[in-house]
């Protein structure tokens, strides 16, 4: 996700679609395995990326929000118990 956010920062709007796909997978996996907070964070990233997927130029404010959501997701993953 960090790589995709970096691509957005340099103007690569195609990264929205890839970010949406990755967040969708994380959302489903988090929910399936019982990690609700991970699924919720990933779903927020997915929705925001999906709403921007048709844009040709990344919006800076949206990219900043995605960066915040991704940091929150990373925190939730770090807190999740390992098996």
C-alpha angles and dihedrals in degrees: 000000000000090000091051091049089051090053090051090052091057092048104266102143091177086077089073091072093048091046090050091052094047093046090049090055092047092047093053095043093048091051093044093052095044098255096132096172092053091048091048094050092046091048090055090053090047094052094048094047091046091053090054099041095103095051120107094205124042115240111234094220092051090048089052091051090049089051090052092047091048091052089050090049090051090052091051092050090050090051094048113107115250122225 
